[in-house]
Amino acid sequence: MGCAMKKVAIVGAGKIGHMIADMLVQSRDYQVAVIDKSPEQLARLKAATPIECIALDVDDPQAVARSLRGRFAVLSAAPFQVTGKIAEAAALAGVHYLDLTEDVANTRRVRALAATASTAFIPQCGLAPGFITIVGYDLARHFDQLQDVRLRVGALPQYPSNALNYNLTWSTDGVINEYCEPCEEIANGELVQAPPLEEREEFSLDGVTYEAFNTSGGVGTLCETLRGKVRNLNYRTIRYPGHAAIMKALLQDLRLRERRDVLKDILEHSLPTTLQDVVIVFVTVTGMKKGRLVQETYANKIYGQTLNGVERSAIQLTTAAGICGVLDLLADKRLPPQGFVRQEDVPLKDFLANRFGRIYSMRPPQALGMTGT
C-alpha cells in the first residue's frame, strides 16, 4: 500500500473473523485487534495469529466505541443481529465501518447512520452481497439499454454426502435468515418482494446440474441502483438439486421458520463442516448494445486453497477477500471517504487487481500469500 500501518478492529472471532485477521496481519500493512465477548474464542485466535484481543460484549455501543477510537476502521464479522450496534459504535468513535451482512433491515440502519457520519460506511462487503454486486453492476453499466440481470451464487461442498447435498461452510444463522426473509427483485420493471425458496430453476455449468432459488439479501442495493433502468433483476442461491424441497419442508411444513433456534441446533448437529468446498459465481446480463440484443456472462468457480500454510475453505477466502479488498481500496483513497458507500461504487477492475481481490481470479487450488499490493 505504500503508507503507514493502519490500526483496524475486527468484531467477531469466528471462522470469517479469523480469516480476515490472518489476511490483514500477513499483509503487514494493518495492525489488527479482534473484539469478541468470548475469551475462549479470542485465545484460540491469538494462539494462531499475532493480534491484540479485546474481550467485550458488543451489545454496548458506548463501550465498543471506546475501544475503536484512534483506529482507521472497524470490520464487522459478527452475526447479523448485532451489526447495527457495531455501526452505531463506529459512528460514535468516528471510524470507517465495513460489514458482511446480508440482512436488509440492518443495512438500512447502517445507511441511516452514514447520513450524518464523518467517515465511510460500507456494508455488504462479502461474496453475496458484495462481489456479486460489483460484478453485476460492472456488466450492466456497459449496456445502452438493460433487459435482464440475473445474479447466482452458491457455496457448496465439492463432495456432497447427505440428502440436503450441503455442508455447513458459513454462518448457520445467516443461512437460515436468508431462507426466511422476503427477497427483493425487479420484475417487469417493478420493485417487488418475492418469497424465499421459490422461483426455483435448474442450470448446468461444466457438466454439473445445479438448482437456484430465491434467498434474501444477496442482491444488496443493486435493485435500488438499477430501478427504472432494467426490466428484470433477481438474485438466487445455488445449491445441488433437492436442497430447496427439503428446506421448504423443514421451514414451512414443520414450521421451523418460527423456531429458528431449533433449526440451527438440528443443522449444526447433523451437517458436518468442510474445507473442501467450491464457490460458484454466475452472472448474466442481457440488453441492447449499438442496436443489437446482447448477452454477457461472468462465470467463475473458486476452490478452497492454502493461505500462508493453512488450508482454508472457498467461502472463508472469498468472504474475507471481499471485505479486505474493499478496506484496501478505502485506505488507498480509491473509494469515497465519507457517507454511505455501495458495492456498486467499487470498480471491478480495481478490486480484481487488489492483492486480496485477486483470490477471485484464482483457478485450481494453489498456495496464496497476501504480502504487498
Secondary structure, 3 states (H helix, E strand, C coil): CCCCCEEEEEECCCHHHHHHHHHHHHHCCEEEEEEECCHHHHHHHHHHCCCEEEECCCCCHHHHHHHHCCCCEEEECCCHHHHHHHHHHHHHHCCEEEECCCCHHHHHHHHHHHCCCCCEEECCCECCCEHHHHHHHHHHCCCCEEEEEEEEEEEEECCCCCCCCCCECCCHHHHHHHHHCCEEEEECCEEEEECCCCCCEEEEECCEEEEEEECCCCCCCHHHHHCCCCCEEEEEEEECCCHHHHHHHHHHHCCHHHCHHHHHHHHHHHCCECCCEEEEEEEEEEEEECCEEEEEEEEEEEECEEECCEEECHHHHHHHHHHHHHHHHHHCCCCCCCEECCHHHCCHHHHHHCCCHHHHHCCCCCEECCCCC
